Amino acid sequence: MATAQERVIAVTARVLRLETSEIRPEHNFTVDLGAESVQSVELVAMFEEEFGIEMDEDAALSVQTVGGAADFIVGVCKAQGVEVDR
């Protein structure tokens, strides 16, 4: 199974129409990857679907980087009893 970070990168690539090789953990969603506010909301929804979790939208939208999103999602998965590979 792919790690949480690999899954976050894959979803980000799909939503933002980028190659996975173009996305690194330190990348900022808006500054580096060009995500607009509508795409940020779509990313949150797609992360929820990918991981089978529910996230607080405001808290999720406050996460700025790809690596930060993976860490945030791992925390939500643990809190909701969803197994995920780090």
Biotite code that builds the C-alpha atoms (Angstrom):
import biotite.structure as struc

atoms = struc.array([
    struc.Atom([0.000, 0.000, 0.000], chain_id="A", res_id=1, res_name="MET", atom_name="CA", element="C"),
    struc.Atom([1.200, 3.505, -0.783], chain_id="A", res_id=2, res_name="ALA", atom_name="CA", element="C"),
    struc.Atom([2.202, 5.771, 2.072], chain_id="A", res_id=3, res_name="THR", atom_name="CA", element="C"),
    struc.Atom([-0.002, 8.677, 3.134], chain_id="A", res_id=4, res_name="ALA", atom_name="CA", element="C"),
    struc.Atom([2.422, 11.084, 1.484], chain_id="A", res_id=5, res_name="GLN", atom_name="CA", element="C"),
    struc.Atom([2.404, 9.161, -1.807], chain_id="A", res_id=6, res_name="GLU", atom_name="CA", element="C"),
    struc.Atom([-1.395, 9.127, -1.763], chain_id="A", res_id=7, res_name="ARG", atom_name="CA", element="C"),
    struc.Atom([-1.562, 12.867, -1.019], chain_id="A", res_id=8, res_name="VAL", atom_name="CA", element="C"),
    struc.Atom([0.803, 13.534, -3.940], chain_id="A", res_id=9, res_name="ILE", atom_name="CA", element="C"),
    struc.Atom([-1.274, 11.325, -6.260], chain_id="A", res_id=10, res_name="ALA", atom_name="CA", element="C"),
    struc.Atom([-4.528, 13.101, -5.345], chain_id="A", res_id=11, res_name="VAL", atom_name="CA", element="C"),
    struc.Atom([-2.869, 16.515, -5.627], chain_id="A", res_id=12, res_name="THR", atom_name="CA", element="C"),
    struc.Atom([-1.537, 15.621, -9.088], chain_id="A", res_id=13, res_name="ALA", atom_name="CA", element="C"),
    struc.Atom([-5.021, 14.520, -10.232], chain_id="A", res_id=14, res_name="ARG", atom_name="CA", element="C"),
    struc.Atom([-6.821, 17.609, -8.922], chain_id="A", res_id=15, res_name="VAL", atom_name="CA", element="C"),
    struc.Atom([-4.219, 20.133, -10.081], chain_id="A", res_id=16, res_name="LEU", atom_name="CA", element="C"),
    struc.Atom([-3.440, 18.275, -13.330], chain_id="A", res_id=17, res_name="ARG", atom_name="CA", element="C"),
    struc.Atom([0.262, 17.925, -12.609], chain_id="A", res_id=18, res_name="LEU", atom_name="CA", element="C"),
    struc.Atom([2.720, 15.058, -12.856], chain_id="A", res_id=19, res_name="GLU", atom_name="CA", element="C"),
    struc.Atom([3.454, 13.370, -9.527], chain_id="A", res_id=20, res_name="THR", atom_name="CA", element="C"),
    struc.Atom([7.166, 13.932, -10.214], chain_id="A", res_id=21, res_name="SER", atom_name="CA", element="C"),
    struc.Atom([6.534, 17.705, -10.093], chain_id="A", res_id=22, res_name="GLU", atom_name="CA", element="C"),
    struc.Atom([5.209, 17.600, -6.513], chain_id="A", res_id=23, res_name="ILE", atom_name="CA", element="C"),
    struc.Atom([7.440, 17.548, -3.442], chain_id="A", res_id=24, res_name="ARG", atom_name="CA", element="C"),
    struc.Atom([6.504, 17.481, 0.273], chain_id="A", res_id=25, res_name="PRO", atom_name="CA", element="C"),
    struc.Atom([7.793, 21.009, 0.853], chain_id="A", res_id=26, res_name="GLU", atom_name="CA", element="C"),
    struc.Atom([5.657, 22.490, -1.923], chain_id="A", res_id=27, res_name="HIS", atom_name="CA", element="C"),
    struc.Atom([3.013, 25.011, -0.933], chain_id="A", res_id=28, res_name="ASN", atom_name="CA", element="C"),
    struc.Atom([-0.339, 24.222, -2.564], chain_id="A", res_id=29, res_name="PHE", atom_name="CA", element="C"),
    struc.Atom([-1.037, 27.777, -3.718], chain_id="A", res_id=30, res_name="THR", atom_name="CA", element="C"),
    struc.Atom([2.407, 29.363, -4.112], chain_id="A", res_id=31, res_name="VAL", atom_name="CA", element="C"),
    struc.Atom([4.307, 26.450, -5.651], chain_id="A", res_id=32, res_name="ASP", atom_name="CA", element="C"),
    struc.Atom([1.549, 24.363, -7.233], chain_id="A", res_id=33, res_name="LEU", atom_name="CA", element="C"),
    struc.Atom([-0.895, 27.088, -8.261], chain_id="A", res_id=34, res_name="GLY", atom_name="CA", element="C"),
    struc.Atom([-3.972, 25.782, -6.452], chain_id="A", res_id=35, res_name="ALA", atom_name="CA", element="C"),
    struc.Atom([-6.874, 28.222, -6.456], chain_id="A", res_id=36, res_name="GLU", atom_name="CA", element="C"),
    struc.Atom([-9.436, 28.363, -3.642], chain_id="A", res_id=37, res_name="SER", atom_name="CA", element="C"),
    struc.Atom([-11.945, 26.169, -5.490], chain_id="A", res_id=38, res_name="VAL", atom_name="CA", element="C"),
    struc.Atom([-9.222, 23.581, -6.091], chain_id="A", res_id=39, res_name="GLN", atom_name="CA", element="C"),
    struc.Atom([-8.210, 23.711, -2.430], chain_id="A", res_id=40, res_name="SER", atom_name="CA", element="C"),
    struc.Atom([-11.764, 22.804, -1.414], chain_id="A", res_id=41, res_name="VAL", atom_name="CA", element="C"),
    struc.Atom([-11.760, 20.044, -4.041], chain_id="A", res_id=42, res_name="GLU", atom_name="CA", element="C"),
    struc.Atom([-8.469, 18.724, -2.640], chain_id="A", res_id=43, res_name="LEU", atom_name="CA", element="C"),
    struc.Atom([-9.987, 18.456, 0.848], chain_id="A", res_id=44, res_name="VAL", atom_name="CA", element="C"),
    struc.Atom([-12.971, 16.524, -0.562], chain_id="A", res_id=45, res_name="ALA", atom_name="CA", element="C"),
    struc.Atom([-10.724, 14.212, -2.582], chain_id="A", res_id=46, res_name="MET", atom_name="CA", element="C"),
    struc.Atom([-8.437, 13.568, 0.418], chain_id="A", res_id=47, res_name="PHE", atom_name="CA", element="C"),
    struc.Atom([-11.509, 12.633, 2.475], chain_id="A", res_id=48, res_name="GLU", atom_name="CA", element="C"),
    struc.Atom([-12.617, 10.235, -0.254], chain_id="A", res_id=49, res_name="GLU", atom_name="CA", element="C"),
    struc.Atom([-9.127, 8.759, -0.752], chain_id="A", res_id=50, res_name="GLU", atom_name="CA", element="C"),
    struc.Atom([-8.594, 8.075, 2.953], chain_id="A", res_id=51, res_name="PHE", atom_name="CA", element="C"),
    struc.Atom([-12.201, 7.386, 4.013], chain_id="A", res_id=52, res_name="GLY", atom_name="CA", element="C"),
    struc.Atom([-12.188, 10.139, 6.619], chain_id="A", res_id=53, res_name="ILE", atom_name="CA", element="C"),
    struc.Atom([-13.978, 13.370, 7.471], chain_id="A", res_id=54, res_name="GLU", atom_name="CA", element="C"),
    struc.Atom([-11.895, 16.476, 8.103], chain_id="A", res_id=55, res_name="MET", atom_name="CA", element="C"),
    struc.Atom([-12.746, 19.848, 9.569], chain_id="A", res_id=56, res_name="ASP", atom_name="CA", element="C"),
    struc.Atom([-12.688, 21.943, 6.398], chain_id="A", res_id=57, res_name="GLU", atom_name="CA", element="C"),
    struc.Atom([-11.250, 25.092, 8.004], chain_id="A", res_id=58, res_name="ASP", atom_name="CA", element="C"),
    struc.Atom([-8.470, 23.142, 9.697], chain_id="A", res_id=59, res_name="ALA", atom_name="CA", element="C"),
    struc.Atom([-7.708, 21.220, 6.506], chain_id="A", res_id=60, res_name="ALA", atom_name="CA", element="C"),
    struc.Atom([-7.645, 24.384, 4.399], chain_id="A", res_id=61, res_name="LEU", atom_name="CA", element="C"),
    struc.Atom([-5.168, 25.989, 6.812], chain_id="A", res_id=62, res_name="SER", atom_name="CA", element="C"),
    struc.Atom([-2.551, 23.356, 5.897], chain_id="A", res_id=63, res_name="VAL", atom_name="CA", element="C"),
    struc.Atom([-0.146, 24.949, 3.430], chain_id="A", res_id=64, res_name="GLN", atom_name="CA", element="C"),
    struc.Atom([2.208, 22.228, 2.206], chain_id="A", res_id=65, res_name="THR", atom_name="CA", element="C"),
    struc.Atom([1.943, 18.760, 0.688], chain_id="A", res_id=66, res_name="VAL", atom_name="CA", element="C"),
    struc.Atom([3.949, 17.218, 3.539], chain_id="A", res_id=67, res_name="GLY", atom_name="CA", element="C"),
    struc.Atom([1.850, 19.103, 6.071], chain_id="A", res_id=68, res_name="GLY", atom_name="CA", element="C"),
    struc.Atom([-1.301, 17.703, 4.463], chain_id="A", res_id=69, res_name="ALA", atom_name="CA", element="C"),
    struc.Atom([0.063, 14.159, 4.750], chain_id="A", res_id=70, res_name="ALA", atom_name="CA", element="C"),
    struc.Atom([0.874, 14.698, 8.445], chain_id="A", res_id=71, res_name="ASP", atom_name="CA", element="C"),
    struc.Atom([-2.543, 16.281, 9.078], chain_id="A", res_id=72, res_name="PHE", atom_name="CA", element="C"),
    struc.Atom([-4.332, 13.403, 7.334], chain_id="A", res_id=73, res_name="ILE", atom_name="CA", element="C"),
    struc.Atom([-2.349, 10.776, 9.270], chain_id="A", res_id=74, res_name="VAL", atom_name="CA", element="C"),
    struc.Atom([-3.475, 12.477, 12.490], chain_id="A", res_id=75, res_name="GLY", atom_name="CA", element="C"),
    struc.Atom([-7.115, 12.516, 11.378], chain_id="A", res_id=76, res_name="VAL", atom_name="CA", element="C"),
    struc.Atom([-6.891, 8.865, 10.319], chain_id="A", res_id=77, res_name="CYS", atom_name="CA", element="C"),
    struc.Atom([-5.542, 7.898, 13.756], chain_id="A", res_id=78, res_name="LYS", atom_name="CA", element="C"),
    struc.Atom([-8.277, 9.890, 15.519], chain_id="A", res_id=79, res_name="ALA", atom_name="CA", element="C"),
    struc.Atom([-10.958, 8.227, 13.394], chain_id="A", res_id=80, res_name="GLN", atom_name="CA", element="C"),
    struc.Atom([-9.516, 4.715, 13.633], chain_id="A", res_id=81, res_name="GLY", atom_name="CA", element="C"),
    struc.Atom([-8.522, 4.473, 9.964], chain_id="A", res_id=82, res_name="VAL", atom_name="CA", element="C"),
    struc.Atom([-5.308, 2.580, 9.272], chain_id="A", res_id=83, res_name="GLU", atom_name="CA", element="C"),
    struc.Atom([-2.817, 4.371, 7.062], chain_id="A", res_id=84, res_name="VAL", atom_name="CA", element="C"),
    struc.Atom([0.810, 3.775, 6.130], chain_id="A", res_id=85, res_name="ASP", atom_name="CA", element="C"),
    struc.Atom([2.980, 6.680, 7.129], chain_id="A", res_id=86, res_name="ARG", atom_name="CA", element="C"),
])
